[in-house]
Amino acid sequence: MTLQTDRLALPLLATAQAQKEMTHNEALALLDAIVQPVVAAVSPASVPTAPVPGQGWIVGLSPTGAWSGHAGALAVWTSGGWRFVAPFEGMVVWSAADAMPFRRTAAGWIGGALTGRTLTLDGLQVIGARLGAIAGPVGGAVIDSEARSSVLAILAALRTHGLIAI
């Protein structure tokens, strides 16, 4: 029987286990760290010297000291010391220092990058998938009609993207 959960590695109670409150409290401390996580900083140069219980950090790629062996992990200081949570792809953490979310990918922690299919504001789509290039006007004697054609193509693209009303 496994003694931890599959995805978050939270400790599970064992049959006939003594002092079950220890395992339960450890699971609660880890949940407190990973539910809506906020970190003070991403990859600080060194382990903080005076952390406050509940404060967290994303450990850098070459950790030393108390963080040694926990590269890329979410480190949270608790009243019982450091707790480390191994990141998983898709995990999102808010960085207070950067004022933006960081998302865990196979390549590591990525900050400030948003992905999606559309951007909708106040119920209206304002950005959609990128359209093809718009050809610029080419020389010729009928410059006015070419300019009008280009302007119409630009307006059509802006309308398609939802940046201006139809």
BELCOR-V62077 format. One record per residue. N is the residue number from 1. RES is the residue in one small letter. D_LAST is the distance of its C-alpha to the last C-alpha in Angstrom with 1 decimal. Layout:
N;RES;D_LAST / N;RES;D_LAST
//
This chain:
1;m;61.0 / 2;t;58.3 / 3;l;58.6 / 4;q;55.0 / 5;t;51.5 / 6;d;49.9 / 7;r;46.7 / 8;l;47.5 / 9;a;51.3 / 10;l;52.1 / 11;p;55.8 / 12;l;56.9 / 13;l;60.0 / 14;a;62.9 / 15;t;65.3 / 16;a;68.2 / 17;q;66.8 / 18;a;68.6 / 19;q;66.7 / 20;k;63.4 / 21;e;62.0 / 22;m;62.0 / 23;t;59.7 / 24;h;57.5 / 25;n;57.2 / 26;e;56.3 / 27;a;53.5 / 28;l;52.2 / 29;a;52.5 / 30;l;50.4 / 31;l;47.8 / 32;d;47.7 / 33;a;46.9 / 34;i;44.1 / 35;v;42.2 / 36;q;39.3 / 37;p;41.2 / 38;v;41.0 / 39;v;42.9 / 40;a;44.3 / 41;a;43.7 / 42;v;43.1 / 43;s;46.1 / 44;p;48.3 / 45;a;51.2 / 46;s;53.8 / 47;v;54.4 / 48;p;53.9 / 49;t;57.3 / 50;a;56.7 / 51;p;53.9 / 52;v;53.3 / 53;p;53.3 / 54;g;49.7 / 55;q;48.5 / 56;g;47.1 / 57;w;46.4 / 58;i;45.2 / 59;v;48.3 / 60;g;48.2 / 61;l;49.2 / 62;s;52.8 / 63;p;53.9 / 64;t;57.4 / 65;g;59.6 / 66;a;58.6 / 67;w;55.4 / 68;s;57.2 / 69;g;56.2 / 70;h;52.8 / 71;a;50.5 / 72;g;46.8 / 73;a;47.7 / 74;l;46.6 / 75;a;49.6 / 76;v;50.1 / 77;w;53.1 / 78;t;54.7 / 79;s;57.9 / 80;g;59.5 / 81;g;58.3 / 82;w;55.6 / 83;r;53.6 / 84;f;51.6 / 85;v;48.8 / 86;a;48.1 / 87;p;44.4 / 88;f;42.6 / 89;e;39.4 / 90;g;36.4 / 91;m;38.3 / 92;v;36.3 / 93;v;38.1 / 94;w;36.9 / 95;s;38.6 / 96;a;39.4 / 97;a;40.5 / 98;d;37.2 / 99;a;34.9 / 100;m;33.1 / 101;p;33.6 / 102;f;35.7 / 103;r;35.4 / 104;r;38.3 / 105;t;37.8 / 106;a;40.4 / 107;a;40.3 / 108;g;41.1 / 109;w;39.3 / 110;i;35.9 / 111;g;34.5 / 112;g;31.0 / 113;a;29.3 / 114;l;26.6 / 115;t;25.7 / 116;g;23.2 / 117;r;20.4 / 118;t;17.5 / 119;l;17.2 / 120;t;16.1 / 121;l;16.4 / 122;d;16.9 / 123;g;15.7 / 124;l;12.3 / 125;q;12.2 / 126;v;11.9 / 127;i;14.0 / 128;g;14.6 / 129;a;17.2 / 130;r;17.8 / 131;l;16.8 / 132;g;19.3 / 133;a;20.2 / 134;i;18.7 / 135;a;21.6 / 136;g;22.6 / 137;p;23.9 / 138;v;27.5 / 139;g;30.2 / 140;g;30.9 / 141;a;31.3 / 142;v;27.8 / 143;i;26.2 / 144;d;23.6 / 145;s;22.1 / 146;e;22.1 / 147;a;20.4 / 148;r;17.6 / 149;s;17.3 / 150;s;17.3 / 151;v;14.7 / 152;l;12.3 / 153;a;13.3 / 154;i;12.7 / 155;l;9.1 / 156;a;8.6 / 157;a;10.7 / 158;l;9.1 / 159;r;5.7 / 160;t;8.4 / 161;h;10.4 / 162;g;8.2 / 163;l;9.4 / 164;i;6.6 / 165;a;3.8 / 166;i;0.0
//
